[in-house]
Amino acid sequence: MKKYIYICTVIVLAACSPQPNAPGTKYDYQSKVADLKPSLWQKDKDTALAKAKAKVRKYANSECRTIDYGWTLNELKNPGETRCEERADGKFRCQLAQVEMECRRLSPGSVGMGPFSKIL
């Protein structure tokens, strides 16, 4: 009896588990060009440039989220150009400008309940 319950539980959990490449899953894509958030003020230009480049994926993902709920970064097409500015006290901050990115989201209604979506 315990074996039967165990097998049934495994089958139901496997059928209900998320399926990332389910046959009905479709995505909407949108390209976007934006200036990313500048780095914090740093003592030298090299550090400021490194900080700006290190956070490019994080800031690009934030830009995708500004489109609407559910949008996320799919890929960076072009990292853009770097602009650095200097303050009067000798500190620098850099920003990546004109970054091309491709954002994606799940198409509304494309994800059902797996194999049970036809039953219910």
N, CA, C and O atoms as CSV, one atom per row, in Angstrom:
chain,resi,resn,atom,element,x,y,z
A,1,MET,N,N,0.821,-1.192,0.000
A,1,MET,CA,C,0.000,0.000,0.000
A,1,MET,C,C,0.872,1.266,0.000
A,1,MET,O,O,0.611,2.213,-0.741
A,2,LYS,N,N,1.927,1.259,0.858
A,2,LYS,CA,C,2.810,2.416,0.920
A,2,LYS,C,C,3.519,2.620,-0.414
A,2,LYS,O,O,3.738,3.754,-0.841
A,3,LYS,N,N,3.871,1.534,-1.057
A,3,LYS,CA,C,4.553,1.619,-2.348
A,3,LYS,C,C,3.634,2.245,-3.402
A,3,LYS,O,O,4.097,3.033,-4.228
A,4,TYR,N,N,2.371,1.915,-3.385
A,4,TYR,CA,C,1.394,2.455,-4.326
A,4,TYR,C,C,1.227,3.961,-4.114
A,4,TYR,O,O,1.192,4.722,-5.082
A,5,ILE,N,N,1.124,4.391,-2.866
A,5,ILE,CA,C,0.990,5.816,-2.558
A,5,ILE,C,C,2.246,6.567,-2.983
A,5,ILE,O,O,2.165,7.667,-3.530
A,6,TYR,N,N,3.397,5.974,-2.732
A,6,TYR,CA,C,4.658,6.600,-3.128
A,6,TYR,C,C,4.733,6.775,-4.645
A,6,TYR,O,O,5.104,7.847,-5.126
A,7,ILE,N,N,4.391,5.748,-5.392
A,7,ILE,CA,C,4.449,5.813,-6.858
A,7,ILE,C,C,3.465,6.851,-7.388
A,7,ILE,O,O,3.806,7.618,-8.288
A,8,CYS,N,N,2.262,6.889,-6.849
A,8,CYS,CA,C,1.265,7.879,-7.275
A,8,CYS,C,C,1.733,9.294,-6.970
A,8,CYS,O,O,1.549,10.199,-7.784
A,9,THR,N,N,2.338,9.492,-5.803
A,9,THR,CA,C,2.844,10.814,-5.429
A,9,THR,C,C,3.950,11.260,-6.380
A,9,THR,O,O,3.968,12.416,-6.801
A,10,VAL,N,N,4.858,10.375,-6.718
A,10,VAL,CA,C,5.947,10.707,-7.637
A,10,VAL,C,C,5.393,11.062,-9.013
A,10,VAL,O,O,5.856,12.019,-9.633
A,11,ILE,N,N,4.428,10.320,-9.493
A,11,ILE,CA,C,3.849,10.593,-10.824
A,11,ILE,C,C,3.151,11.945,-10.834
A,11,ILE,O,O,3.320,12.716,-11.779
A,12,VAL,N,N,2.371,12.246,-9.804
A,12,VAL,CA,C,1.661,13.530,-9.748
A,12,VAL,C,C,2.646,14.687,-9.632
A,12,VAL,O,O,2.476,15.704,-10.304
A,13,LEU,N,N,3.670,14.557,-8.797
A,13,LEU,CA,C,4.656,15.630,-8.662
A,13,LEU,C,C,5.448,15.840,-9.942
A,13,LEU,O,O,5.747,16.980,-10.297
A,14,ALA,N,N,5.789,14.777,-10.635
A,14,ALA,CA,C,6.522,14.906,-11.893
A,14,ALA,C,C,5.667,15.577,-12.958
A,14,ALA,O,O,6.176,16.357,-13.763
A,15,ALA,N,N,4.379,15.280,-12.969
A,15,ALA,CA,C,3.499,15.867,-13.967
A,15,ALA,C,C,3.230,17.344,-13.686
A,15,ALA,O,O,3.009,18.127,-14.610
A,16,CYS,N,N,3.249,17.718,-12.416
A,16,CYS,CA,C,2.942,19.104,-12.045
A,16,CYS,C,C,4.176,19.988,-11.942
A,16,CYS,O,O,4.048,21.201,-11.772
A,17,SER,N,N,5.350,19.416,-12.041
A,17,SER,CA,C,6.565,20.219,-11.895
A,17,SER,C,C,6.705,21.180,-13.076
A,17,SER,O,O,6.239,20.888,-14.177
A,18,PRO,N,N,7.353,22.334,-12.842
A,18,PRO,CA,C,7.546,23.289,-13.929
A,18,PRO,C,C,8.344,22.685,-15.073
A,18,PRO,O,O,9.318,21.963,-14.858
A,19,GLN,N,N,7.925,22.985,-16.264
A,19,GLN,CA,C,8.603,22.466,-17.450
A,19,GLN,C,C,9.154,23.652,-18.235
A,19,GLN,O,O,8.407,24.306,-18.962
A,20,PRO,N,N,10.457,23.942,-18.099
A,20,PRO,CA,C,11.014,25.149,-18.712
A,20,PRO,C,C,10.906,25.172,-20.230
A,20,PRO,O,O,10.753,26.248,-20.808
A,21,ASN,N,N,10.977,24.056,-20.876
A,21,ASN,CA,C,10.886,24.021,-22.329
A,21,ASN,C,C,9.619,23.312,-22.774
A,21,ASN,O,O,9.631,22.504,-23.703
A,22,ALA,N,N,8.538,23.628,-22.100
A,22,ALA,CA,C,7.262,23.014,-22.448
A,22,ALA,C,C,6.881,23.415,-23.868
A,22,ALA,O,O,7.200,24.522,-24.303
A,23,PRO,N,N,6.203,22.532,-24.594
A,23,PRO,CA,C,5.907,22.811,-25.992
A,23,PRO,C,C,5.052,24.056,-26.209
A,23,PRO,O,O,5.115,24.651,-27.285
A,24,GLY,N,N,4.260,24.465,-25.229
A,24,GLY,CA,C,3.397,25.624,-25.416
A,24,GLY,C,C,4.000,26.929,-24.944
A,24,GLY,O,O,3.351,27.970,-25.053
A,25,THR,N,N,5.218,26.916,-24.423
A,25,THR,CA,C,5.834,28.124,-23.882
A,25,THR,C,C,6.318,29.025,-25.007
A,25,THR,O,O,7.105,28.606,-25.855
A,26,LYS,N,N,5.842,30.267,-25.007
A,26,LYS,CA,C,6.253,31.243,-26.015
A,26,LYS,C,C,6.729,32.500,-25.292
A,26,LYS,O,O,6.262,32.822,-24.199
A,27,TYR,N,N,7.657,33.195,-25.919
A,27,TYR,CA,C,8.207,34.415,-25.338
A,27,TYR,C,C,7.958,35.597,-26.256
A,27,TYR,O,O,7.904,35.451,-27.477
A,28,ASP,N,N,7.805,36.782,-25.649
A,28,ASP,CA,C,7.787,38.044,-26.372
A,28,ASP,C,C,9.169,38.659,-26.212
A,28,ASP,O,O,9.735,38.641,-25.119
A,29,TYR,N,N,9.710,39.200,-27.286
A,29,TYR,CA,C,11.036,39.823,-27.250
A,29,TYR,C,C,10.915,41.292,-27.602
A,29,TYR,O,O,10.080,41.684,-28.417
A,30,GLN,N,N,11.756,42.097,-26.980
A,30,GLN,CA,C,11.792,43.522,-27.284
A,30,GLN,C,C,13.227,44.018,-27.133
A,30,GLN,O,O,13.881,43.764,-26.121
A,31,SER,N,N,13.706,44.724,-28.147
A,31,SER,CA,C,15.046,45.305,-28.080
A,31,SER,C,C,14.953,46.688,-27.456
A,31,SER,O,O,13.960,47.398,-27.619
A,32,LYS,N,N,15.998,47.053,-26.747
A,32,LYS,CA,C,16.006,48.335,-26.054
A,32,LYS,C,C,17.426,48.891,-26.046
A,32,LYS,O,O,18.395,48.145,-25.906
A,33,VAL,N,N,17.537,50.189,-26.195
A,33,VAL,CA,C,18.823,50.888,-26.085
A,33,VAL,C,C,18.679,51.889,-24.944
A,33,VAL,O,O,17.743,52.688,-24.928
A,34,ALA,N,N,19.606,51.843,-23.994
A,34,ALA,CA,C,19.491,52.720,-22.828
A,34,ALA,C,C,20.860,53.075,-22.277
A,34,ALA,O,O,21.848,52.384,-22.525
A,35,ASP,N,N,20.898,54.163,-21.528
A,35,ASP,CA,C,22.083,54.539,-20.760
A,35,ASP,C,C,21.921,53.925,-19.373
A,35,ASP,O,O,20.908,54.144,-18.709
A,36,LEU,N,N,22.910,53.164,-18.940
A,36,LEU,CA,C,22.814,52.490,-17.652
A,36,LEU,C,C,23.228,53.429,-16.520
A,36,LEU,O,O,23.832,54.478,-16.741
A,37,LYS,N,N,22.885,53.021,-15.318
A,37,LYS,CA,C,23.179,53.795,-14.121
A,37,LYS,C,C,24.691,53.962,-13.947
A,37,LYS,O,O,25.435,52.999,-14.135
A,38,PRO,N,N,25.161,55.161,-13.592
A,38,PRO,CA,C,26.607,55.345,-13.403
A,38,PRO,C,C,27.106,54.686,-12.122
A,38,PRO,O,O,26.342,54.442,-11.189
A,39,SER,N,N,28.406,54.405,-12.103
A,39,SER,CA,C,29.017,53.829,-10.903
A,39,SER,C,C,29.122,54.906,-9.826
A,39,SER,O,O,28.918,56.091,-10.090
A,40,LEU,N,N,29.440,54.476,-8.623
A,40,LEU,CA,C,29.651,55.442,-7.542
A,40,LEU,C,C,30.986,56.157,-7.756
A,40,LEU,O,O,31.825,55.698,-8.531
A,41,TRP,N,N,31.174,57.269,-7.073
A,41,TRP,CA,C,32.423,58.028,-7.204
A,41,TRP,C,C,33.576,57.203,-6.652
A,41,TRP,O,O,33.499,56.673,-5.543
A,42,GLN,N,N,34.656,57.096,-7.441
A,42,GLN,CA,C,35.831,56.305,-7.083
A,42,GLN,C,C,37.074,57.195,-7.112
A,42,GLN,O,O,37.065,58.270,-7.711
A,43,LYS,N,N,38.141,56.735,-6.459
A,43,LYS,CA,C,39.364,57.528,-6.374
A,43,LYS,C,C,40.090,57.635,-7.711
A,43,LYS,O,O,40.671,58.676,-8.018
A,44,ASP,N,N,40.061,56.566,-8.512
A,44,ASP,CA,C,40.730,56.642,-9.811
A,44,ASP,C,C,39.803,56.150,-10.926
A,44,ASP,O,O,38.793,55.488,-10.685
A,45,LYS,N,N,40.184,56.496,-12.135
A,45,LYS,CA,C,39.343,56.221,-13.298
A,45,LYS,C,C,39.235,54.728,-13.589
A,45,LYS,O,O,38.171,54.249,-13.979
A,46,ASP,N,N,40.322,53.993,-13.403
A,46,ASP,CA,C,40.302,52.552,-13.689
A,46,ASP,C,C,39.312,51.802,-12.793
A,46,ASP,O,O,38.593,50.916,-13.255
A,47,THR,N,N,39.286,52.164,-11.526
A,47,THR,CA,C,38.353,51.517,-10.601
A,47,THR,C,C,36.914,51.839,-10.976
A,47,THR,O,O,36.053,50.959,-10.954
A,48,ALA,N,N,36.650,53.090,-11.318
A,48,ALA,CA,C,35.299,53.489,-11.706
A,48,ALA,C,C,34.852,52.757,-12.966
A,48,ALA,O,O,33.698,52.340,-13.068
A,49,LEU,N,N,35.760,52.600,-13.921
A,49,LEU,CA,C,35.447,51.884,-15.159
A,49,LEU,C,C,35.180,50.405,-14.892
A,49,LEU,O,O,34.256,49.827,-15.464
A,50,ALA,N,N,35.983,49.797,-14.030
A,50,ALA,CA,C,35.794,48.390,-13.693
A,50,ALA,C,C,34.462,48.162,-12.979
A,50,ALA,O,O,33.781,47.170,-13.239
A,51,LYS,N,N,34.091,49.071,-12.085
A,51,LYS,CA,C,32.823,48.946,-11.368
A,51,LYS,C,C,31.641,49.065,-12.328
A,51,LYS,O,O,30.663,48.330,-12.195
A,52,ALA,N,N,31.719,49.973,-13.283
A,52,ALA,CA,C,30.631,50.150,-14.245
A,52,ALA,C,C,30.472,48.906,-15.122
A,52,ALA,O,O,29.348,48.478,-15.387
A,53,LYS,N,N,31.585,48.323,-15.572
A,53,LYS,CA,C,31.518,47.138,-16.438
A,53,LYS,C,C,31.092,45.898,-15.671
A,53,LYS,O,O,30.476,45.000,-16.246
A,54,ALA,N,N,31.409,45.831,-14.384
A,54,ALA,CA,C,31.056,44.658,-13.586
A,54,ALA,C,C,29.548,44.563,-13.345
A,54,ALA,O,O,29.013,43.467,-13.176
A,55,LYS,N,N,28.879,45.684,-13.330
A,55,LYS,CA,C,27.451,45.699,-13.015
A,55,LYS,C,C,26.576,45.836,-14.257
A,55,LYS,O,O,25.386,46.124,-14.134
A,56,VAL,N,N,27.135,45.637,-15.445
A,56,VAL,CA,C,26.378,45.878,-16.668
A,56,VAL,C,C,25.166,44.957,-16.779
A,56,VAL,O,O,24.095,45.421,-17.172
A,57,ARG,N,N,25.290,43.679,-16.451
A,57,ARG,CA,C,24.146,42.756,-16.553
A,57,ARG,C,C,23.061,43.096,-15.529
A,57,ARG,O,O,21.871,43.016,-15.833
A,58,LYS,N,N,23.469,43.471,-14.332
A,58,LYS,CA,C,22.500,43.827,-13.285
A,58,LYS,C,C,21.709,45.066,-13.696
A,58,LYS,O,O,20.484,45.088,-13.583
A,59,TYR,N,N,22.404,46.092,-14.169
A,59,TYR,CA,C,21.717,47.326,-14.543
A,59,TYR,C,C,20.892,47.146,-15.813
A,59,TYR,O,O,19.838,47.765,-15.957
A,60,ALA,N,N,21.361,46.303,-16.739
A,60,ALA,CA,C,20.593,46.030,-17.954
A,60,ALA,C,C,19.305,45.284,-17.603
A,60,ALA,O,O,18.255,45.547,-18.189
A,61,ASN,N,N,19.383,44.367,-16.661
A,61,ASN,CA,C,18.181,43.659,-16.222
A,61,ASN,C,C,17.196,44.637,-15.576
A,61,ASN,O,O,15.986,44.511,-15.764
A,62,SER,N,N,17.704,45.601,-14.822
A,62,SER,CA,C,16.841,46.618,-14.221
A,62,SER,C,C,16.160,47.452,-15.300
A,62,SER,O,O,14.994,47.822,-15.158
A,63,GLU,N,N,16.879,47.745,-16.369
A,63,GLU,CA,C,16.292,48.496,-17.479
A,63,GLU,C,C,15.172,47.701,-18.144
A,63,GLU,O,O,14.151,48.269,-18.529
A,64,CYS,N,N,15.360,46.395,-18.279
A,64,CYS,CA,C,14.303,45.560,-18.868
A,64,CYS,C,C,13.063,45.563,-17.989
A,64,CYS,O,O,11.941,45.553,-18.495
A,65,ARG,N,N,13.255,45.578,-16.688
A,65,ARG,CA,C,12.107,45.586,-15.780
A,65,ARG,C,C,11.315,46.880,-15.846
A,65,ARG,O,O,10.159,46.913,-15.423
A,66,THR,N,N,11.915,47.958,-16.370
A,66,THR,CA,C,11.168,49.215,-16.494
A,66,THR,C,C,10.143,49.151,-17.621
A,66,THR,O,O,9.250,49.997,-17.679
A,67,ILE,N,N,10.247,48.174,-18.516
A,67,ILE,CA,C,9.263,48.046,-19.594
A,67,ILE,C,C,7.900,47.722,-18.989
A,67,ILE,O,O,6.916,48.418,-19.239
A,68,ASP,N,N,7.856,46.668,-18.201
A,68,ASP,CA,C,6.614,46.249,-17.565
A,68,ASP,C,C,6.921,45.054,-16.671
A,68,ASP,O,O,8.054,44.575,-16.633
A,69,TYR,N,N,5.921,44.581,-15.962
A,69,TYR,CA,C,6.081,43.438,-15.072
A,69,TYR,C,C,6.408,42.186,-15.879
A,69,TYR,O,O,5.776,41.927,-16.903
A,70,GLY,N,N,7.386,41.411,-15.429
A,70,GLY,CA,C,7.709,40.134,-16.049
A,70,GLY,C,C,8.819,40.175,-17.084
A,70,GLY,O,O,9.268,39.124,-17.541
A,71,TRP,N,N,9.274,41.363,-17.465
A,71,TRP,CA,C,10.361,41.461,-18.453
A,71,TRP,C,C,11.694,41.229,-17.763
A,71,TRP,O,O,11.907,41.672,-16.634
A,72,THR,N,N,12.593,40.526,-18.455
A,72,THR,CA,C,13.925,40.240,-17.923
A,72,THR,C,C,14.935,40.292,-19.068
A,72,THR,O,O,14.553,40.259,-20.238
A,73,LEU,N,N,16.195,40.371,-18.739
A,73,LEU,CA,C,17.251,40.450,-19.745
A,73,LEU,C,C,17.441,39.096,-20.412
A,73,LEU,O,O,17.612,38.083,-19.734
A,74,ASN,N,N,17.413,39.078,-21.737
A,74,ASN,CA,C,17.681,37.860,-22.493
A,74,ASN,C,C,19.150,37.833,-22.915
A,74,ASN,O,O,19.848,36.848,-22.677
A,75,GLU,N,N,19.617,38.912,-23.539
A,75,GLU,CA,C,21.033,38.984,-23.913
A,75,GLU,C,C,21.458,40.424,-24.126
A,75,GLU,O,O,20.646,41.289,-24.455
A,76,LEU,N,N,22.747,40.664,-23.933
A,76,LEU,CA,C,23.346,41.966,-24.245
A,76,LEU,C,C,23.856,41.915,-25.671
A,76,LEU,O,O,24.705,41.084,-25.991
A,77,LYS,N,N,23.356,42.784,-26.533
A,77,LYS,CA,C,23.796,42.775,-27.925
A,77,LYS,C,C,25.051,43.620,-28.113
A,77,LYS,O,O,25.949,43.240,-28.865
A,78,ASN,N,N,25.116,44.754,-27.440
A,78,ASN,CA,C,26.258,45.651,-27.566
A,78,ASN,C,C,26.463,46.338,-26.218
A,78,ASN,O,O,25.538,46.978,-25.719
A,79,PRO,N,N,27.650,46.224,-25.612
A,79,PRO,CA,C,27.861,46.835,-24.307
A,79,PRO,C,C,27.922,48.365,-24.331
A,79,PRO,O,O,27.970,48.993,-23.273
A,80,GLY,N,N,27.919,48.961,-25.503
A,80,GLY,CA,C,27.879,50.419,-25.599
A,80,GLY,C,C,29.218,51.074,-25.378
A,80,GLY,O,O,30.261,50.421,-25.339
A,81,GLU,N,N,29.162,52.384,-25.234
A,81,GLU,CA,C,30.384,53.171,-25.031
A,81,GLU,C,C,30.467,53.601,-23.575
A,81,GLU,O,O,29.461,53.658,-22.869
A,82,THR,N,N,31.682,53.900,-23.141
A,82,THR,CA,C,31.907,54.281,-21.753
A,82,THR,C,C,32.117,55.784,-21.661
A,82,THR,O,O,32.902,56.365,-22.410
A,83,ARG,N,N,31.410,56.394,-20.742
A,83,ARG,CA,C,31.578,57.831,-20.478
A,83,ARG,C,C,32.002,57.991,-19.024
A,83,ARG,O,O,31.347,57.486,-18.112
A,84,CYS,N,N,33.101,58.698,-18.825
A,84,CYS,CA,C,33.580,58.950,-17.468
A,84,CYS,C,C,33.598,60.450,-17.216
A,84,CYS,O,O,33.886,61.241,-18.113
A,85,GLU,N,N,33.286,60.827,-15.984
A,85,GLU,CA,C,33.347,62.241,-15.614
A,85,GLU,C,C,34.157,62.384,-14.334
A,85,GLU,O,O,34.221,61.471,-13.511
A,86,GLU,N,N,34.772,63.547,-14.188
A,86,GLU,CA,C,35.629,63.802,-13.028
A,86,GLU,C,C,35.042,64.934,-12.203
A,86,GLU,O,O,34.550,65.925,-12.744
A,87,ARG,N,N,35.101,64.775,-10.899
A,87,ARG,CA,C,34.646,65.808,-9.983
A,87,ARG,C,C,35.813,66.732,-9.652
A,87,ARG,O,O,36.960,66.415,-9.965
A,88,ALA,N,N,35.536,67.852,-9.031
A,88,ALA,CA,C,36.581,68.824,-8.691
A,88,ALA,C,C,37.622,68.253,-7.727
A,88,ALA,O,O,38.785,68.654,-7.771
A,89,ASP,N,N,37.225,67.329,-6.864
A,89,ASP,CA,C,38.173,66.775,-5.893
A,89,ASP,C,C,38.969,65.597,-6.458
A,89,ASP,O,O,39.687,64.933,-5.711
A,90,GLY,N,N,38.858,65.324,-7.753
A,90,GLY,CA,C,39.661,64.287,-8.396
A,90,GLY,C,C,39.051,62.896,-8.407
A,90,GLY,O,O,39.731,61.936,-8.770
A,91,LYS,N,N,37.786,62.758,-8.020
A,91,LYS,CA,C,37.135,61.452,-8.049
A,91,LYS,C,C,36.420,61.260,-9.389
A,91,LYS,O,O,36.017,62.223,-10.042
A,92,PHE,N,N,36.275,59.998,-9.776
A,92,PHE,CA,C,35.687,59.676,-11.071
A,92,PHE,C,C,34.448,58.791,-10.900
A,92,PHE,O,O,34.293,58.089,-9.901
A,93,ARG,N,N,33.578,58.852,-11.905
A,93,ARG,CA,C,32.509,57.863,-12.031
A,93,ARG,C,C,32.287,57.624,-13.516
A,93,ARG,O,O,32.396,58.542,-14.329
A,94,CYS,N,N,31.974,56.385,-13.857
A,94,CYS,CA,C,31.798,56.005,-15.256
A,94,CYS,C,C,30.407,55.428,-15.476
A,94,CYS,O,O,29.767,54.900,-14.566
A,95,GLN,N,N,29.970,55.553,-16.719
A,95,GLN,CA,C,28.644,55.086,-17.090
A,95,GLN,C,C,28.721,54.452,-18.470
A,95,GLN,O,O,29.427,54.948,-19.347
A,96,LEU,N,N,27.997,53.358,-18.663
A,96,LEU,CA,C,27.903,52.750,-19.980
A,96,LEU,C,C,26.691,53.353,-20.686
A,96,LEU,O,O,25.571,53.292,-20.180
A,97,ALA,N,N,26.928,53.931,-21.848
A,97,ALA,CA,C,25.864,54.618,-22.585
A,97,ALA,C,C,25.553,53.872,-23.880
A,97,ALA,O,O,26.414,53.207,-24.456
A,98,GLN,N,N,24.317,53.999,-24.318
A,98,GLN,CA,C,23.835,53.380,-25.555
A,98,GLN,C,C,24.058,51.863,-25.568
A,98,GLN,O,O,24.560,51.303,-26.543
A,99,VAL,N,N,23.676,51.220,-24.473
A,99,VAL,CA,C,23.795,49.770,-24.358
A,99,VAL,C,C,22.589,49.139,-25.063
A,99,VAL,O,O,21.440,49.470,-24.767
A,100,GLU,N,N,22.870,48.228,-25.997
A,100,GLU,CA,C,21.795,47.530,-26.699
A,100,GLU,C,C,21.542,46.202,-26.013
A,100,GLU,O,O,22.469,45.427,-25.779
A,101,MET,N,N,20.287,45.943,-25.693
A,101,MET,CA,C,19.926,44.713,-25.009
A,101,MET,C,C,18.634,44.149,-25.587
A,101,MET,O,O,17.834,44.864,-26.190
A,102,GLU,N,N,18.456,42.869,-25.389
A,102,GLU,CA,C,17.215,42.225,-25.797
A,102,GLU,C,C,16.532,41.703,-24.542
A,102,GLU,O,O,17.119,40.938,-23.777
A,103,CYS,N,N,15.298,42.120,-24.339
A,103,CYS,CA,C,14.531,41.717,-23.174
A,103,CYS,C,C,13.469,40.712,-23.603
A,103,CYS,O,O,13.044,40.695,-24.758
A,104,ARG,N,N,13.047,39.874,-22.657
A,104,ARG,CA,C,11.997,38.913,-22.977
A,104,ARG,C,C,11.078,38.717,-21.785
A,104,ARG,O,O,11.430,38.997,-20.639
A,105,ARG,N,N,9.879,38.222,-22.101
A,105,ARG,CA,C,8.928,37.822,-21.070
A,105,ARG,C,C,8.088,36.683,-21.612
A,105,ARG,O,O,8.017,36.479,-22.824
A,106,LEU,N,N,7.457,35.944,-20.724
A,106,LEU,CA,C,6.553,34.890,-21.146
A,106,LEU,C,C,5.326,35.539,-21.778
A,106,LEU,O,O,4.769,36.490,-21.229
A,107,SER,N,N,4.909,35.028,-22.921
A,107,SER,CA,C,3.699,35.541,-23.560
A,107,SER,C,C,2.507,35.224,-22.671
A,107,SER,O,O,2.412,34.123,-22.129
A,108,PRO,N,N,1.596,36.182,-22.515
A,108,PRO,CA,C,0.422,35.914,-21.684
A,108,PRO,C,C,-0.384,34.738,-22.238
A,108,PRO,O,O,-0.700,34.692,-23.427
A,109,GLY,N,N,-0.700,33.815,-21.381
A,109,GLY,CA,C,-1.508,32.661,-21.770
A,109,GLY,C,C,-0.745,31.523,-22.407
A,109,GLY,O,O,-1.362,30.536,-22.809
A,110,SER,N,N,0.570,31.614,-22.519
A,110,SER,CA,C,1.322,30.549,-23.194
A,110,SER,C,C,1.713,29.427,-22.246
A,110,SER,O,O,2.088,28.347,-22.704
A,111,VAL,N,N,1.636,29.647,-20.950
A,111,VAL,CA,C,2.026,28.626,-19.985
A,111,VAL,C,C,0.782,28.161,-19.243
A,111,VAL,O,O,0.105,28.945,-18.576
A,112,GLY,N,N,0.496,26.879,-19.372
A,112,GLY,CA,C,-0.665,26.318,-18.706
A,112,GLY,C,C,-0.255,25.568,-17.461
A,112,GLY,O,O,0.673,25.965,-16.757
A,113,MET,N,N,-0.953,24.484,-17.197
A,113,MET,CA,C,-0.669,23.673,-16.019
A,113,MET,C,C,-0.006,22.372,-16.423
A,113,MET,O,O,-0.227,21.355,-15.765
A,114,GLY,N,N,0.781,22.360,-17.455
A,114,GLY,CA,C,1.456,21.145,-17.883
A,114,GLY,C,C,0.476,20.176,-18.494
A,114,GLY,O,O,-0.400,20.595,-19.251
A,115,PRO,N,N,0.589,18.902,-18.197
A,115,PRO,CA,C,-0.278,17.907,-18.821
A,115,PRO,C,C,-1.735,18.008,-18.367
A,115,PRO,O,O,-2.618,17.462,-19.028
A,116,PHE,N,N,-2.005,18.699,-17.249
A,116,PHE,CA,C,-3.374,18.788,-16.759
A,116,PHE,C,C,-4.147,19.939,-17.377
A,116,PHE,O,O,-5.341,20.074,-17.109
A,117,SER,N,N,-3.512,20.780,-18.200
A,117,SER,CA,C,-4.214,21.947,-18.741
A,117,SER,C,C,-5.338,21.540,-19.686
A,117,SER,O,O,-6.305,22.287,-19.833
A,118,LYS,N,N,-5.240,20.376,-20.331
A,118,LYS,CA,C,-6.298,19.928,-21.237
A,118,LYS,C,C,-7.439,19.269,-20.472
A,118,LYS,O,O,-8.574,19.237,-20.947
A,119,ILE,N,N,-7.140,18.746,-19.293
A,119,ILE,CA,C,-8.169,18.069,-18.489
A,119,ILE,C,C,-9.077,19.086,-17.817
A,119,ILE,O,O,-10.300,18.939,-17.822
A,120,LEU,N,N,-8.473,20.119,-17.238
A,120,LEU,CA,C,-9.253,21.093,-16.461
A,120,LEU,C,C,-9.831,22.142,-17.300
A,120,LEU,O,O,-10.512,23.033,-16.793
